[in-house]
């Protein structure tokens, strides 16, 4: 069982320093956000990242860039640039020998956007992304997005399954973000339907009003969710994605302990 955490928990730090803190906090894996790795002041080269991961004996996953991009934008120039940056993130995953990359589906620019055009762009962009990842020998997983937002078109397993079907994709690998769904019963329904298609997990607590909270501070029954995933044979990384004000190693060690306790094994 591997436990990971996103580098965005230490986004105020240079990414190489963040990796050191993640290792010192006791984690097995770091989820490297492309935005963090590419930051003009806090980022690092591929060679620096690879050497640091090797020295620290940390595995890695990659999260696609999300800042000011949209793979479904009705503006073709924005859409094409968003695809280019996503390809670059896939290259990063390849170069770092990362376990996988997490891909965000696109959202509508507004609720007034033509839903048919949006979905066409969604399918075409995601088809290109998954094809590129396969060509680079990188496992690409598609994440479920915020269930409370009207502009979001991929929220639940049925949405993801429709997307894969419309792409004629035989592979249906997904990242389950439990707090994006907000409701325990709906998370359990997602797990039941998706089953072995769940390749990666973003773990945090949440309420109807807030996401990405520390474990035990929200309304999700994370112990039931953990048991359901185990029952389906989930063997991927349990990757923490909680955002903590004034974060430090002590707080992350506490969070890791909470995550381990979900399985009745706090050691």
N, C-alpha and C positions, 0 to 999 in steps of 0.2 A: 504494500500500500504506500503510495507516494503522496506527499503533501507539498503543494506549491503555493506561490503567492505572486501577484502581479507587481512589477517594478513600479507601477503607478502609485502604490502605497507610499513610496518614497520619491515621488515625482519632483519634490523640491530639492532633491539631492542629485549630483551627477550619477549617471547610470552605473558606472563602475563601482562607485561607493554604495549605491543601492544594492548591487549584487553582493557585496561584502556583508551588508547588514542582513540581507535575506539569509545568507549562509550562517551568520552568527546567531540568527534567530532560530535556527534548527530545521530549516526547510530543505527538501530534497530537490526542488525544482523552482525555477524562476520563469514567470510569464513576461517576456520582454515586449513591452508596448513599442511598436515601431515609432510612434511619435516621440517617445522618450529616447530611443536609440539615435534618432536623427536630429534631436534638438541641437541648435547651433552652439549652445553653451554647455549643456549637460550631457550631450550624447557622446558616442564613441565609435571608432571604426570597427569593421567586422573583425579585423585581426585582434584588436584589443578586447572585444567582447568574447571571442573564441578562446583567447588565452586565459582570460579571467574565469570563464566557466570551467575550463579544464583544471586550472589551479585550485579552484574551490570545490571541484567535483560536484558541480551542480548540473542537473539536466535542465533543458529549456523547452518552452513553447513560445510561440510568437503570436501577438495580437495585431491584427491589421490596423493601419492608421485610421483615425476617426475624426481628426480635427479639420473642420471645414471641407470635408469631401463628401460626395454622394455618388455611388455607382448607379443610381437611378435618376439622377438629375435630368430634368427636361432640357437643360442647357447642355448641348452636346460637348462643348469644350470642357465644362466641369466634369461631365461624365467620363470623358476620355482621360483627363488628368487623374481622376479618382482611380480608374482602372490601372493607369501607369504606376501610381504609387502602391496599389495593391500588389501588382506584379513584383515591384521592388521588395515588398515585405515578404513575398513568397521566396524571392532570391535570398533574403536574409535568413529565412528558415532553412533553406537548402545549405547555405554556407556555414551555418552554425550547427548543422546536424540536429536540428530541433525535432521534437517528437511530432509536432503538428503546428498548424496555423489556424487561428480563429478568424473567421470572416463574418463581418456584419452585413446582413441584407440592407438594401437601401430603404429609405422612408420617403414619403411624399413631401414635396416642398410645402404644400398646404392641403387642407381638406378639400379644396376646390379643384385640385389637380385631377385630370382625366384618369380614372382608375385603370382603364384598359391600357392607356399609354404607359402608365407607371408600371403595370405588371409586365408589359412587353419588355420594357427596359430592365426590369428586375431579372427576368428569365434570360435575356440575351447577355447581360453583364455577368450574371452568375455562371452561365455556361462557359463564357470565356475564362473566368477566374478559375473554375474547377479544371478546365482543360489545361490551362497553363500550369497549375499546380501538379497535375498528374504528369505532365511532360517533364517537370522539374523533380519528380519523385518526392513530392511533399504532400503529406496528408492534410487536406483542407477540410475543415469542419465549419458548418454554418450555424450561427448562434440565433436562438430565439430572442426577439427584442421586446421592448417595454409594452406590456399588455394594456396599460392605461392610456396610451397615446393614440389618438384617432388617425394620425398620419402614418402609423406603423402598419404594415401589411403582413408581416411575418411574426406572429406572436406565439403560436401553439404548434404542436406536432402536425396537426392537419394542414396548417399553412406551409410548413416545411415540406411535408410530403407532397403537397400540390406543386410546390416549386420544383422539387426533384422530378416529379412526373412530367411536368411541362418542359423540363430540360432533357427528358429522356435519359436521365442519369441512373445507372444501375447502382452506383454508390450513393448512400444516403447518410453520410457521417455528420453528426451534429454536436455542438456544444450546448449543454443545458445550463442556462443561467436561472437558478431557482428564484432569485429575488425579482427577476423581470416578470415572472408570472404572478407573484404576490400572494397567491392563495395555496395552502397546503394541498387541498384535495385536487386542485387543477394540476399542481406539480406531480402528484402521484398518478394522475390520469396520463400526463405526458410520458412519464417513465413507463407505464404499462403499455402504451401504444408504441413508443419509440424503441424500447427494449435495447437490444444489442447495437442499435444504430448510434447510441450515445457514446461518443469517443472521448469526451472531455466534459469537465464540470466546473462551473463558476459557483463558488460557495460563499454565501453571506446571508444575513438575516434581512427581514424587511417587514413593512406594514403596508397598508393600503396607501399611505401617504409618503413613505420614504423607502428608498432602496439602498442596498449595499451597506447595511448596518452590521455592527459587530455581532457575532454569534451570541444568541441568548437575549438580545435587546429588542427583537422584533416579535412578530406574531407567527412566524413559520415554525412548524413542528419538524425541525431539522433531523431529529433522531428517527422519526418515521420515514423521512425522505432518504436518509442514509441507508436504512434497512431495506427500503424498496430497491434502491440502486444495487446494493449487494445481492439481493435476491435475483436480480436480472443479470448478475455476473459482471457488473462494472469493475474494470481493473485499471482504469485510467487515473490521471492525477486529480486529486481533490484540491483544486486551485482556489485559494482564498482571494476574493475580490471585494474586500471591505475597505472603505476609505475613512481613515482615522485622523482627526485633527491633531497636530503636533505629534505625529507618529514617531516611534522609536523602537529599538530592538526589544525592550522589555514588554511593550504593548503587543508586539507581534509574537513574542514567545507565549504570552497569555492567550492570544487568539489561536495559535497552533495547539495549545493545550486544550482549548475549548473544542477545536475540530477533532482532535484525537478522542476526546471524551464522548463524542457522538457514537463511537464504536465500543464504548466501555473499556477503553484502553488508554488512559491518559499519559502513560509513560512514553 
